[in-house]
Amino acid sequence: MSIQLRVMNEGDLDQAFVLTQQLKWPHRRADWQQALQLGEGVAAERDGELIGTALCWRWGRDYATLGLVIVADAAQGKGIGQQLMQSVLDTLADSNVRLHATEAGKGLYEKLGFVAIGKVQQHQCRELGGIIAELPAAGQQLRDAQANDAERLTLLDHQAHGQYRPQLIAELLSHAERVRVLEQDGDIAGFACVRRFGHGYSIGPIIAHSLPQAILLVSQSLSDLSGQFVRIDTDAVSGLGEWLSAQGLVAVDAPTIMVKGTPWQPVAGGTQVFGLMTQAMG
Ligand SMILES: CC(C)(COP(=O)(O)OP(=O)(O)OC[C@H]1O[C@@H](n2cnc3c(N)ncnc32)[C@H](O)[C@@H]1OP(=O)(O)O)[C@@H](O)C(=O)NCCC(=O)NCCS
């Protein structure tokens, strides 16, 4: 029977959820729903059955991320993954595209022109112990984000990785469990978002100017989550990974960061990414 590629829609979510369950990926149906709402996807279908997906997120004119590239086990090795990828890439035209590759996906992405530029570390623990929150230094203040912080948070997020994500920030401000902002001398300098994801909670995005700022934000966020499953995905060179390991959030996986196009050059003195939204969305 022939395979059809078409635009993914809400009606695919139940079967998409089954695909990640079969891979033992942690996504809940609600995580799929959020991913599709914020982005767009291509579905591969055979006899009415969803056998493959690839999603992408356009973050402004120049940058996009790509993820949830899956082909059902029995349909792998027949070129479907490549067709799905090509179809998504065609829609992204001149964007610089970033993804986080599993070992299974890396070969396919290399064939399509993606280049490895680093590693992300997935840190997590099943039952978080009691974490003592670091305390703000002089001139620093922590508070919960308000709806009218959206513009400033979007700017700090954009500065950290070049992706312009107002729709994501709006979604987080309305639906995340908690978004903490750090003010430094009265200006917002960074933020960390606690969300439900997968087996429990995920902290990310985490955006700050420095590692001590990120540790302050993350330790405060973790101090609310004792006894919970918690996950944080951080760039291997961010420095946060060592601190997370010492708190009992061990590194369980290290996907490869791959880029097609020009990688983002951080702005001197600007913000940095200390935690991803998700591996798929970046
Ligand atoms: C990665 C995945 C989507 C590939 O789908 P697929 O349909 O099996 O891939 P294709 O058959 O289209 O292969 C495309 C090309 O990549 C190559 N390729 C695929 N997997 C590869 C691998 N692990 N190493 C090297 N090359 C690989 C194939 O040889 C093929 O090249 P060819 O056309 O020159 O022979 C699929 O293996 C999968 O769903 N894996 C589990 C989920 C996953 O890890 N997804 C990636 C998330 S980042």
The ligand as an SDF file (V2000), in Angstrom:
LIG
                    3D

 48 50  0  0  0  0  0  0  0  0999 V2000
   15.6620    8.2610   12.5440 C   0  0  0  0  0  0  0  0  0  0  0  0
   14.4950    7.6640   11.7830 C   0  0  0  0  0  0  0  0  0  0  0  0
   13.3630    8.6770   11.7570 C   0  0  0  0  0  0  0  0  0  0  0  0
   14.9420    7.3710   10.3550 C   0  0  0  0  0  0  0  0  0  0  0  0
   13.8020    6.9750    9.6060 O   0  0  0  0  0  0  0  0  0  0  0  0
   13.8990    5.9080    8.4050 P   0  0  0  0  0  0  0  0  0  0  0  0
   12.6280    5.9610    7.6720 O   0  0  0  0  0  0  0  0  0  0  0  0
   14.3250    4.6090    8.9380 O   0  0  0  0  0  0  0  0  0  0  0  0
   15.1060    6.5590    7.5790 O   0  0  0  0  0  0  0  0  0  0  0  0
   15.3070    6.3990    6.0130 P   0  0  0  0  0  0  0  0  0  0  0  0
   14.9350    5.0100    5.6110 O   0  0  0  0  0  0  0  0  0  0  0  0
   14.5910    7.5170    5.3330 O   0  0  0  0  0  0  0  0  0  0  0  0
   16.8430    6.6210    5.8650 O   0  0  0  0  0  0  0  0  0  0  0  0
   17.2890    7.8070    5.2970 C   0  0  0  0  0  0  0  0  0  0  0  0
   18.7600    7.7340    5.0420 C   0  0  0  0  0  0  0  0  0  0  0  0
   19.4620    7.8800    6.2590 O   0  0  0  0  0  0  0  0  0  0  0  0
   20.2650    6.7500    6.4590 C   0  0  0  0  0  0  0  0  0  0  0  0
   20.1550    6.3830    7.8410 N   0  0  0  0  0  0  0  0  0  0  0  0
   19.0190    6.1340    8.5350 C   0  0  0  0  0  0  0  0  0  0  0  0
   19.3410    5.8160    9.7980 N   0  0  0  0  0  0  0  0  0  0  0  0
   20.6990    5.8670    9.8720 C   0  0  0  0  0  0  0  0  0  0  0  0
   21.6340    5.6320   10.8990 C   0  0  0  0  0  0  0  0  0  0  0  0
   21.2490    5.2670   12.1310 N   0  0  0  0  0  0  0  0  0  0  0  0
   22.9560    5.7820   10.6310 N   0  0  0  0  0  0  0  0  0  0  0  0
   23.3650    6.1500    9.3930 C   0  0  0  0  0  0  0  0  0  0  0  0
   22.5270    6.3880    8.3790 N   0  0  0  0  0  0  0  0  0  0  0  0
   21.2090    6.2360    8.6240 C   0  0  0  0  0  0  0  0  0  0  0  0
   19.7160    5.6470    5.5970 C   0  0  0  0  0  0  0  0  0  0  0  0
   20.7310    4.7370    5.2190 O   0  0  0  0  0  0  0  0  0  0  0  0
   19.1890    6.4170    4.4320 C   0  0  0  0  0  0  0  0  0  0  0  0
   20.2210    6.7320    3.5200 O   0  0  0  0  0  0  0  0  0  0  0  0
   20.1850    6.1200    2.0270 P   0  0  0  0  0  0  0  0  0  0  0  0
   18.9270    6.6500    1.4350 O   0  0  0  0  0  0  0  0  0  0  0  0
   21.4230    6.6880    1.4130 O   0  0  0  0  0  0  0  0  0  0  0  0
   20.1870    4.6510    2.2340 O   0  0  0  0  0  0  0  0  0  0  0  0
   14.0180    6.3480   12.4280 C   0  0  0  0  0  0  0  0  0  0  0  0
   15.1150    5.4910   12.5590 O   0  0  0  0  0  0  0  0  0  0  0  0
   13.3530    6.5030   13.7830 C   0  0  0  0  0  0  0  0  0  0  0  0
   12.1750    6.8220   13.8990 O   0  0  0  0  0  0  0  0  0  0  0  0
   14.1260    6.2560   14.8590 N   0  0  0  0  0  0  0  0  0  0  0  0
   13.5920    6.3450   16.2240 C   0  0  0  0  0  0  0  0  0  0  0  0
   13.2310    7.7710   16.6080 C   0  0  0  0  0  0  0  0  0  0  0  0
   14.4070    8.6930   16.5010 C   0  0  0  0  0  0  0  0  0  0  0  0
   15.4570    8.4640   17.1050 O   0  0  0  0  0  0  0  0  0  0  0  0
   14.2080    9.7900   15.7650 N   0  0  0  0  0  0  0  0  0  0  0  0
   15.1920   10.8260   15.5860 C   0  0  0  0  0  0  0  0  0  0  0  0
   14.8790   11.9300   16.5430 C   0  0  0  0  0  0  0  0  0  0  0  0
   16.1100   13.1920   16.5160 S   0  0  0  0  0  0  0  0  0  0  0  0
  1  2  1  0
  2  3  1  0
  2  4  1  0
  2 36  1  0
  4  5  1  0
  5  6  1  0
  6  7  2  0
  6  8  1  0
  6  9  1  0
  9 10  1  0
 10 11  2  0
 10 12  1  0
 10 13  1  0
 13 14  1  0
 14 15  1  0
 15 16  1  0
 15 30  1  0
 16 17  1  0
 17 18  1  0
 17 28  1  0
 18 19  1  0
 18 27  1  0
 19 20  2  0
 20 21  1  0
 21 22  1  0
 21 27  2  0
 22 23  1  0
 22 24  2  0
 24 25  1  0
 25 26  2  0
 26 27  1  0
 28 29  1  0
 28 30  1  0
 30 31  1  0
 31 32  1  0
 32 33  2  0
 32 34  1  0
 32 35  1  0
 36 37  1  0
 36 38  1  0
 38 39  2  0
 38 40  1  0
 40 41  1  0
 41 42  1  0
 42 43  1  0
 43 44  2  0
 43 45  1  0
 45 46  1  0
 46 47  1  0
 47 48  1  0
M  END
$$$$
